[in-house]
Amino acid sequence: MADIMLHTSANSGFTCISNTFIDDFMKDANGEYVKIYLYLLRCLNREDYDFSISRLADCLDHTEKDIMRAFTYWEKVGLLRLEYSEDNELSGICLVDVNGNRSFTSVHNTGMPSVAISAGAPTVSNIATPIAAPFKPSYTADELDAFKEEDEVSDLIFATQTYLGRPLSNSDTNTLLFWYDGLHMSVDLIQYLIETCLDNGHSSFHYMDTVARNWTEDGITTVEDARQSSSAHTNTVYSIKKALGIGNRELVESELNFIDKWANTYCFSLDIILEACERTIASTNKPSFKYADSILTSWHKASVKTLDDVARLDQEFTKATVSRLSDASRLKNNNASDNRTRANNKFLNFEQRQNYDFNALERKLLGN
């Protein structure tokens, strides 16, 4: 795979945040997007840093899809550019001067200040570049009042407060209206979204907002689309829980994020995921999502697509293990042979006299 080169058109030698970014860009961006952008700035000043999308996702506890979503947003507003090789693989990320005084620098321009990053770049087919959802605006008081005058919106706010059993905060109302106005979700779809999240034990609007954005990017526009997607997701979750021996408990958000990573970012089929889960139980005797993730990540790096590919990797591993054991056995036999040769050498194989009478020797030396 092609290497990813992370570079900038203005490298100052330290992590510096422009006031222009804070004043003009940060206020309108999703908080997670801001965090990813700031971490990219930090990576520019780390020498010999092995950068990759997967490493960035692990560091910030995101999925690779989340990272690509943030990249797409920052490219859209003009703060970075994603560069692709002829094979349509991500090969470079160029961060530009937010003050707009300098143009983009090509990844092939050897004169620019840069940090070369040696790491396998995920292909675009493996990490689909998402259709970025629009950023969430902050509606003014007049805009909120105007929305509330619409009967449909007023009913939606009332129903949401009823579902949650509490009044909505200004932030919650802003998010709710963003789904309706920014993501163009129907009232029925929003209500189904809230019901589904609450049924699964997730009452956080931040969590619901993530689901809403994912639905938009996946082209889910109706309740029926959402039901089909939820049904497939539910079947996947149930099968994984069963394979890991998890009983009557709901998975926490971090565990669900692992499943999303395996199914949507790595694009593994369910049979491959279940194979990794079964190996996890066989090796650890406990339902460790991190251990299963380590298996699936290694398979993803090895471009595994089917169980036949897994079997091929197993055979290669077995051959390598047998070869190592054979080399070790050969070395052991050689050492044993050398030891026997030394043991048969008459100059080396003689008995030392151990019982000396030192008093008698002393008298003999003194002439007594």
C-alpha positions as CSV (number, residue, x, y, z in Angstrom):
1,M,0.0,0.0,0.0
2,A,1.0,3.6,-0.5
3,D,2.5,5.6,2.4
4,I,0.6,8.5,3.8
5,M,2.4,11.8,3.9
6,L,1.1,14.3,6.4
7,H,2.5,17.7,5.6
8,T,1.7,21.4,5.8
9,S,2.4,24.6,3.9
10,A,3.5,26.3,7.1
11,N,5.6,24.4,9.6
12,S,6.7,26.5,12.6
13,G,8.3,23.8,14.7
14,F,5.7,23.9,17.5
15,T,2.0,23.3,17.7
16,C,0.4,26.7,17.1
17,I,-3.3,27.4,16.8
18,S,-4.2,30.3,14.6
19,N,-6.7,32.9,15.9
20,T,-8.4,32.7,12.5
21,F,-9.1,29.0,13.1
22,I,-10.6,29.8,16.5
23,D,-12.6,32.8,15.4
24,D,-13.8,31.6,12.0
25,F,-13.7,27.8,11.8
26,M,-13.8,26.3,15.3
27,K,-17.1,27.8,16.4
28,D,-19.1,26.2,13.5
29,A,-17.4,22.7,13.6
30,N,-18.4,19.6,15.5
31,G,-16.3,19.2,18.6
32,E,-15.0,15.8,17.5
33,Y,-13.9,17.3,14.2
34,V,-12.0,20.0,16.1
35,K,-10.2,17.4,18.2
36,I,-9.1,15.5,15.1
37,Y,-7.8,18.6,13.4
38,L,-5.8,19.7,16.5
39,Y,-4.3,16.2,16.7
40,L,-3.2,16.4,13.1
41,L,-1.5,19.7,13.9
42,R,0.3,17.9,16.7
43,C,1.4,15.0,14.5
44,L,3.1,17.5,12.1
45,N,5.7,18.2,14.8
46,R,6.4,14.6,15.8
47,E,9.5,13.2,14.1
48,D,9.5,9.6,12.9
49,Y,5.8,9.3,13.8
50,D,4.1,6.3,12.1
51,F,0.9,7.9,11.1
52,S,-2.1,6.0,9.8
53,I,-5.9,6.3,9.8
54,S,-6.3,3.3,12.1
55,R,-3.7,4.6,14.6
56,L,-5.4,8.0,14.7
57,A,-8.7,6.3,15.3
58,D,-7.4,4.2,18.1
59,C,-5.7,7.2,19.7
60,L,-8.8,9.3,19.8
61,D,-11.2,6.3,20.4
62,H,-13.0,6.8,17.1
63,T,-13.8,4.6,14.2
64,E,-11.9,5.1,11.0
65,K,-15.2,6.2,9.4
66,D,-15.4,9.0,12.0
67,I,-11.8,10.1,11.1
68,M,-12.7,10.1,7.4
69,R,-15.9,12.1,8.1
70,A,-13.8,14.7,9.9
71,F,-11.3,14.9,7.1
72,T,-14.1,15.4,4.5
73,Y,-15.5,18.2,6.6
74,W,-12.2,20.1,6.9
75,E,-11.5,19.6,3.2
76,K,-14.9,21.0,2.4
77,V,-14.2,24.2,4.4
78,G,-10.7,24.5,2.9
79,L,-8.3,23.7,5.8
80,L,-6.9,20.5,4.3
81,R,-6.7,18.5,1.1
82,L,-6.8,14.7,0.8
83,E,-4.4,13.4,-1.8
84,Y,-4.9,10.1,-3.6
85,S,-2.5,7.9,-5.6
86,E,-3.2,6.5,-9.0
87,D,-4.6,3.4,-7.3
88,N,-7.2,5.6,-5.6
89,E,-5.5,5.1,-2.2
90,L,-5.1,7.9,0.3
91,S,-1.5,9.0,0.0
92,G,-1.3,12.4,1.6
93,I,-3.0,14.9,3.9
94,C,-2.0,18.5,3.3
95,L,-2.9,21.1,6.0
96,V,-2.9,24.6,4.7
97,D,-2.3,28.0,6.3
98,V,-5.7,29.0,7.8
99,N,-5.0,32.6,7.1
100,G,-5.2,31.8,3.4
101,N,-1.8,33.4,2.5
102,R,-0.3,30.2,1.0
103,S,-1.6,27.7,-1.4
104,F,-1.7,23.9,-1.1
105,T,1.6,22.1,-1.3
106,S,1.7,19.0,-3.4
107,V,2.8,15.8,-1.8
108,H,5.4,15.4,-4.6
109,N,7.0,18.8,-3.9
110,T,10.2,17.9,-2.1
111,G,10.8,21.5,-1.1
112,M,7.9,21.8,1.3
113,P,8.2,21.3,5.1
114,S,6.7,18.0,5.8
115,V,6.6,15.0,8.1
116,A,6.8,11.7,6.1
117,I,4.7,9.0,7.6
118,S,5.4,5.4,6.9
119,A,2.2,3.4,7.3
120,G,-0.2,1.4,5.3
121,A,-2.8,3.6,3.8
122,P,-6.3,2.3,3.8
123,T,-7.8,2.1,0.3
124,V,-10.8,4.2,-0.5
125,S,-12.8,1.0,-1.2
126,N,-12.1,-0.2,2.4
127,I,-12.8,3.1,4.0
128,A,-15.6,4.6,2.0
129,T,-15.3,8.4,1.9
130,P,-18.6,9.4,3.4
131,I,-21.0,12.0,2.1
132,A,-20.4,14.5,4.9
133,A,-23.4,15.6,6.9
134,P,-23.6,19.4,7.1
135,F,-22.2,21.0,10.2
136,K,-24.6,21.8,13.0
137,P,-25.4,25.5,13.3
138,S,-26.4,27.4,16.4
139,Y,-29.9,28.7,15.8
140,T,-30.7,32.1,17.2
141,A,-33.6,32.7,19.6
142,D,-35.7,34.2,16.7
143,E,-35.0,31.2,14.5
144,L,-36.0,28.8,17.4
145,D,-39.2,30.7,17.9
146,A,-40.0,30.6,14.2
147,F,-39.5,26.8,14.2
148,K,-41.7,26.4,17.2
149,E,-44.5,28.1,15.4
150,E,-44.7,25.2,13.0
151,D,-47.2,22.7,14.3
152,E,-45.0,19.8,13.1
153,V,-42.0,21.0,15.0
154,S,-44.0,21.9,18.1
155,D,-45.4,18.4,18.2
156,L,-42.0,16.9,17.7
157,I,-40.5,18.9,20.6
158,F,-43.4,17.8,22.8
159,A,-43.1,14.2,21.9
160,T,-39.3,14.2,22.5
161,Q,-39.8,15.7,25.9
162,T,-42.4,13.0,26.7
163,Y,-40.0,10.3,25.5
164,L,-37.2,11.6,27.7
165,G,-39.4,12.6,30.7
166,R,-37.7,16.0,31.0
167,P,-37.7,19.4,29.3
168,L,-35.2,19.9,26.5
169,S,-32.2,22.1,27.0
170,N,-31.3,24.7,24.5
171,S,-28.5,22.4,23.2
172,D,-31.0,19.5,22.9
173,T,-33.5,21.7,21.0
174,N,-30.7,22.9,18.7
175,T,-29.7,19.3,17.9
176,L,-33.3,18.3,17.3
177,L,-33.9,21.1,14.9
178,F,-30.7,20.3,13.1
179,W,-32.0,16.8,12.3
180,Y,-35.2,18.3,11.0
181,D,-33.8,21.3,9.2
182,G,-30.1,20.4,8.4
183,L,-30.3,16.7,7.8
184,H,-33.9,16.9,6.4
185,M,-35.1,14.0,8.4
186,S,-38.9,13.5,8.6
187,V,-40.6,13.9,12.0
188,D,-41.5,10.1,11.9
189,L,-37.9,9.2,11.3
190,I,-36.7,11.4,14.1
191,Q,-39.2,9.9,16.5
192,Y,-38.2,6.4,15.4
193,L,-34.5,7.4,16.0
194,I,-35.3,8.6,19.5
195,E,-37.4,5.5,20.3
196,T,-34.7,3.1,19.0
197,C,-31.9,4.8,21.0
198,L,-33.9,4.9,24.2
199,D,-34.9,1.2,23.8
200,N,-31.2,0.4,23.6
201,G,-30.4,2.4,26.7
202,H,-28.9,5.5,25.0
203,S,-30.6,8.7,26.2
204,S,-27.6,11.0,25.3
205,F,-28.3,13.5,22.5
206,H,-24.7,13.2,21.5
207,Y,-25.2,9.5,20.8
208,M,-28.4,10.2,19.0
209,D,-26.8,12.8,16.9
210,T,-24.1,10.3,15.9
211,V,-26.8,7.9,14.8
212,A,-28.6,10.6,12.9
213,R,-25.5,11.6,11.0
214,N,-24.7,7.9,10.2
215,W,-28.2,7.4,8.9
216,T,-27.9,10.5,6.6
217,E,-24.6,9.3,5.3
218,D,-25.9,5.8,4.7
219,G,-28.9,7.2,2.7
220,I,-31.5,6.2,5.3
221,T,-34.5,8.5,4.7
222,T,-37.5,6.6,5.8
223,V,-38.6,4.6,8.9
224,E,-38.6,1.4,6.8
225,D,-35.0,2.0,5.7
226,A,-34.1,2.5,9.4
227,R,-36.0,-0.6,10.4
228,Q,-34.1,-2.7,7.9
229,S,-30.8,-1.3,8.9
230,S,-31.6,-1.8,12.6
231,S,-32.7,-5.3,12.0
232,A,-29.5,-6.2,10.3
233,H,-27.5,-4.5,13.0
234,T,-29.5,-6.2,15.7
235,N,-28.8,-9.6,14.2
236,T,-25.1,-8.9,14.0
237,V,-25.0,-7.7,17.6
238,Y,-27.0,-10.8,18.8
239,S,-24.7,-13.2,16.9
240,I,-21.5,-11.6,18.3
241,K,-22.9,-11.6,21.8
242,K,-23.7,-15.3,21.5
243,A,-20.3,-16.1,20.1
244,L,-18.6,-14.3,23.0
245,G,-20.9,-15.9,25.5
246,I,-22.4,-12.6,26.7
247,G,-25.8,-13.2,28.4
248,N,-28.6,-10.9,29.2
249,R,-26.9,-7.6,29.2
250,E,-26.8,-4.7,26.7
251,L,-23.5,-3.9,25.1
252,V,-21.9,-0.6,26.2
253,E,-21.1,2.1,23.6
254,S,-17.4,1.2,23.4
255,E,-18.3,-2.4,22.5
256,L,-20.8,-1.2,19.9
257,N,-18.1,1.0,18.4
258,F,-15.9,-2.1,18.0
259,I,-18.7,-3.9,16.1
260,D,-19.3,-0.8,13.9
261,K,-15.6,-0.8,13.1
262,W,-15.5,-4.4,12.2
263,A,-18.7,-4.4,10.1
264,N,-18.6,-0.9,8.5
265,T,-15.0,0.2,8.5
266,Y,-13.2,-3.1,7.9
267,C,-16.3,-4.4,6.0
268,F,-15.9,-7.9,7.3
269,S,-18.7,-10.4,6.8
270,L,-20.4,-11.8,9.9
271,D,-18.8,-15.2,9.5
272,I,-15.3,-13.7,9.7
273,I,-16.2,-11.6,12.8
274,L,-17.7,-14.7,14.5
275,E,-14.5,-16.7,13.7
276,A,-12.5,-14.0,15.5
277,C,-14.9,-14.1,18.5
278,E,-14.6,-17.9,18.7
279,R,-10.8,-17.6,18.7
280,T,-11.0,-15.0,21.4
281,I,-12.9,-17.3,23.7
282,A,-10.6,-20.2,22.9
283,S,-7.5,-18.1,23.8
284,T,-8.7,-15.9,26.7
285,N,-11.8,-17.7,28.1
286,K,-13.5,-14.4,28.4
287,P,-15.4,-12.0,26.0
288,S,-12.6,-9.6,25.3
289,F,-13.6,-7.1,22.5
290,K,-10.0,-5.7,22.5
291,Y,-8.6,-9.2,21.9
292,A,-11.1,-9.8,19.1
293,D,-10.3,-6.4,17.7
294,S,-6.5,-7.3,17.6
295,I,-7.3,-10.4,15.6
296,L,-9.6,-8.6,13.1
297,T,-7.2,-5.7,12.8
298,S,-4.4,-8.0,11.8
299,W,-6.7,-9.7,9.3
300,H,-7.7,-6.3,7.9
301,K,-4.0,-5.4,7.4
302,A,-3.5,-8.8,5.7
303,S,-6.4,-8.0,3.3
304,V,-8.5,-10.9,4.5
305,K,-11.9,-11.0,2.7
306,T,-13.1,-14.6,3.2
307,L,-12.6,-17.5,5.6
308,D,-10.4,-19.1,2.9
309,D,-8.0,-16.1,3.4
310,V,-8.0,-16.8,7.2
311,A,-7.2,-20.5,6.5
312,R,-4.3,-19.4,4.2
313,L,-2.9,-17.2,7.0
314,D,-3.2,-20.0,9.4
315,Q,-1.2,-22.3,7.1
316,E,1.5,-19.7,6.6
317,F,1.7,-19.2,10.4
318,T,1.9,-23.0,10.9
319,K,4.7,-23.3,8.3
320,A,6.6,-20.4,9.9
321,T,6.2,-22.0,13.3
322,V,7.4,-25.4,12.2
323,S,10.4,-23.8,10.5
324,R,11.3,-22.0,13.7
325,L,11.0,-25.1,15.7
326,S,13.0,-27.1,13.2
327,D,15.8,-24.5,13.3
328,A,15.7,-24.5,17.1
329,S,15.9,-28.4,17.2
330,R,18.8,-28.4,14.7
331,L,20.7,-25.9,16.8
332,K,20.0,-28.0,20.0
333,N,21.3,-31.2,18.3
334,N,24.4,-29.4,17.1
335,N,25.2,-28.2,20.6
336,A,24.6,-31.7,22.0
337,S,27.0,-33.1,19.4
338,D,29.7,-30.6,20.3
339,N,29.3,-31.5,24.0
340,R,29.7,-35.2,23.2
341,T,32.9,-34.4,21.2
342,R,34.4,-32.5,24.1
343,A,33.4,-35.3,26.5
344,N,35.4,-37.9,24.4
345,N,38.5,-35.8,24.2
346,K,41.2,-37.5,26.4
347,F,42.9,-34.2,27.1
348,L,39.7,-32.8,28.6
349,N,38.2,-36.0,30.0
350,F,40.3,-36.8,33.0
351,E,39.6,-37.0,36.7
352,Q,41.0,-34.3,39.0
353,R,42.6,-35.4,42.2
354,Q,40.3,-34.1,44.9
355,N,41.7,-35.6,48.2
356,Y,45.0,-33.8,49.1
357,D,46.5,-34.0,52.6
358,F,47.7,-30.4,52.9
359,N,49.3,-31.1,56.4
360,A,51.5,-33.9,54.9
361,L,52.5,-31.7,52.0
362,E,53.5,-28.9,54.4
363,R,55.7,-31.2,56.5
364,K,57.3,-32.6,53.4
365,L,58.2,-29.1,52.1
366,L,59.6,-28.2,55.6
367,G,61.7,-31.4,55.7
368,N,60.0,-32.7,58.8
